[in-house]
Amino acid sequence: MKRLILVVFAIGMFSIAISRPVPAYADDPGVRIGVLVCEAIPGSGYNLILTSKVDIKCTFEDAAGNKEYYIGETGIGLGVNLSFKTKQKIAFTVISLTSDYKIGSYALAGKYIGGKASVALGVGGGVAALIGGGAKNFSLQPLALEGCEGVGVTGGLGYLYIEPDPRYRR
């Protein structure tokens, strides 16, 4: 599992490296990139075959190493979830095009929706293509990578909802 998580994280970091803005935007203080890594909280979810939900805790780290912490939930709103996962991590590349972004503003908070699929047999993986976001014009890159432990298959209309973690909010 640790190797799979490292691979997912490495791919996310690679995505950051190749998704840097063109040089014309390099001096723009409103362009921010980073990685949002979300981990499922064990024992917090449910699976009703056509819908599922699990609580998550997330860390956003920008390219400068600054961090924000979020909590929320993710799952399948409508689809098929014939799985039992004991561990789950999802990594998103994040690009901001807002001119007033500051670390600590928790601008990623919001709702994201789109297609989601995963497969696991012991160790597994998945992808998600989510759109949406908060009021600060953030976007999660179209493809998220998931690493998991468990057994089963999942596919359908997925969602991600995150808000600032009050334990870390200043």
C-alpha positions as CSV (number, residue, x, y, z in Angstrom):
1,M,0.0,0.0,0.0
2,K,2.8,2.4,0.9
3,R,4.4,1.9,-2.6
4,L,1.0,2.5,-4.3
5,I,0.5,5.7,-2.3
6,L,4.1,6.8,-3.2
7,V,3.4,6.1,-6.9
8,V,0.1,8.1,-6.7
9,F,1.9,11.0,-5.0
10,A,4.8,10.9,-7.5
11,I,2.4,11.0,-10.4
12,G,0.6,13.9,-8.8
13,M,3.9,15.8,-8.3
14,F,4.9,15.0,-11.9
15,S,1.5,16.4,-13.0
16,I,2.4,19.6,-11.2
17,A,5.8,19.8,-12.9
18,I,4.3,19.4,-16.4
19,S,1.3,21.6,-15.7
20,R,3.2,24.7,-14.8
21,P,1.9,27.8,-16.6
22,V,3.6,29.0,-19.8
23,P,6.4,31.6,-19.1
24,A,4.0,34.5,-19.9
25,Y,2.2,33.6,-16.6
26,A,5.3,32.8,-14.6
27,D,5.3,36.3,-12.9
28,D,1.5,36.3,-12.3
29,P,0.9,36.2,-8.5
30,G,-2.6,34.9,-9.2
31,V,-1.4,31.6,-10.7
32,R,-0.9,28.9,-8.1
33,I,-0.3,25.2,-8.4
34,G,-0.2,22.4,-5.8
35,V,-1.4,19.0,-4.8
36,L,-4.5,18.1,-2.8
37,V,-4.2,14.6,-1.2
38,C,-7.3,13.2,0.5
39,E,-7.3,10.1,2.8
40,A,-10.4,8.2,3.8
41,I,-11.2,8.1,7.5
42,P,-11.5,4.4,8.4
43,G,-15.0,3.3,9.5
44,S,-16.7,6.5,8.5
45,G,-18.5,5.5,5.4
46,Y,-21.2,3.4,4.0
47,N,-21.8,1.4,0.8
48,L,-25.4,0.9,-0.5
49,I,-24.3,-0.7,-3.9
50,L,-25.9,2.2,-5.9
51,T,-24.5,5.0,-3.7
52,S,-21.6,5.3,-1.2
53,K,-19.9,7.8,1.0
54,V,-16.8,8.1,3.1
55,D,-15.5,10.9,5.2
56,I,-12.1,12.3,4.3
57,K,-9.3,14.5,5.5
58,C,-7.2,16.4,3.0
59,T,-4.0,18.4,2.8
60,F,-3.4,20.9,0.1
61,E,0.3,21.8,-0.4
62,D,1.2,24.5,-2.9
63,A,4.4,24.6,-4.9
64,A,6.1,26.7,-2.2
65,G,5.4,24.1,0.5
66,N,2.6,26.0,2.2
67,K,-0.3,23.8,3.5
68,E,-4.0,24.0,4.1
69,Y,-6.1,21.3,5.8
70,Y,-9.6,20.3,4.8
71,I,-12.3,17.8,5.8
72,G,-15.3,16.5,3.9
73,E,-16.6,13.5,2.1
74,T,-16.4,11.7,-1.2
75,G,-18.2,8.8,-2.8
76,I,-20.5,7.7,-5.6
77,G,-23.8,9.6,-5.8
78,L,-25.2,7.3,-8.5
79,G,-23.5,4.3,-9.9
80,V,-22.3,0.9,-8.9
81,N,-20.1,0.3,-5.8
82,L,-19.4,-3.3,-5.2
83,S,-16.3,-2.8,-3.1
84,F,-14.9,-3.0,0.4
85,K,-11.9,-0.7,0.8
86,T,-9.9,-0.6,4.0
87,K,-7.6,2.2,2.9
88,Q,-8.1,4.9,0.3
89,K,-6.0,7.9,-0.9
90,I,-6.8,10.3,-3.7
91,A,-4.4,12.9,-5.2
92,F,-5.4,15.9,-7.3
93,T,-3.3,18.4,-9.1
94,V,-4.7,21.9,-8.4
95,I,-4.3,25.0,-10.5
96,S,-5.6,28.4,-9.4
97,L,-6.2,31.3,-11.7
98,T,-7.4,33.7,-9.1
99,S,-5.6,37.0,-8.5
100,D,-6.5,37.3,-4.8
101,Y,-5.4,33.8,-3.6
102,K,-3.5,33.6,-0.3
103,I,-2.6,30.5,1.6
104,G,-4.9,30.3,4.5
105,S,-8.0,31.5,2.5
106,Y,-9.2,27.9,2.0
107,A,-10.2,28.7,-1.5
108,L,-10.5,25.0,-2.5
109,A,-13.5,24.5,-0.3
110,G,-16.5,23.5,-2.4
111,K,-18.3,20.8,-4.3
112,Y,-16.8,18.8,-7.2
113,I,-18.7,16.3,-9.3
114,G,-17.9,14.0,-12.2
115,G,-17.0,10.4,-13.3
116,K,-15.2,8.1,-10.9
117,A,-14.0,4.5,-11.3
118,S,-11.8,2.1,-9.3
119,V,-10.8,-1.5,-9.1
120,A,-9.2,-3.4,-6.2
121,L,-8.1,-6.9,-5.5
122,G,-5.9,-6.5,-2.5
123,V,-4.2,-3.4,-3.8
124,G,-6.1,-1.3,-6.4
125,G,-6.3,2.0,-8.1
126,G,-8.8,4.4,-9.7
127,V,-9.4,7.6,-11.5
128,A,-11.8,10.5,-11.1
129,A,-12.6,13.4,-13.5
130,L,-14.3,16.0,-11.3
131,I,-15.3,19.6,-12.1
132,G,-16.7,22.3,-9.8
133,G,-15.2,24.1,-6.9
134,G,-15.5,27.1,-4.7
135,A,-16.0,30.8,-5.2
136,K,-12.3,31.5,-5.7
137,N,-11.9,29.9,-9.2
138,F,-9.9,26.9,-8.3
139,S,-10.0,23.8,-10.4
140,L,-9.0,20.3,-9.7
141,Q,-7.1,18.9,-12.7
142,P,-9.4,16.7,-14.8
143,L,-7.7,13.5,-13.6
144,A,-7.3,12.4,-10.0
145,L,-5.4,9.2,-9.1
146,E,-6.5,6.9,-6.3
147,G,-4.7,4.2,-4.4
148,C,-6.6,1.8,-2.2
149,E,-6.5,-1.5,-0.4
150,G,-9.6,-3.8,-0.5
151,V,-11.6,-5.7,-3.0
152,G,-14.2,-4.8,-5.6
153,V,-15.2,-2.5,-8.4
154,T,-16.7,1.0,-8.4
155,G,-18.0,3.3,-11.2
156,G,-20.4,6.1,-11.6
157,L,-21.1,9.7,-10.8
158,G,-18.7,10.6,-8.1
159,Y,-18.4,13.6,-5.9
160,L,-16.0,15.4,-3.6
161,Y,-17.1,17.9,-1.0
162,I,-14.4,19.7,1.2
163,E,-14.4,22.5,3.7
164,P,-11.7,24.0,6.0
165,D,-10.7,21.7,8.9
166,P,-11.6,23.8,12.0
167,R,-8.7,22.2,13.9
168,Y,-6.2,23.9,11.7
169,R,-8.0,27.1,10.7
170,R,-6.4,30.3,12.1
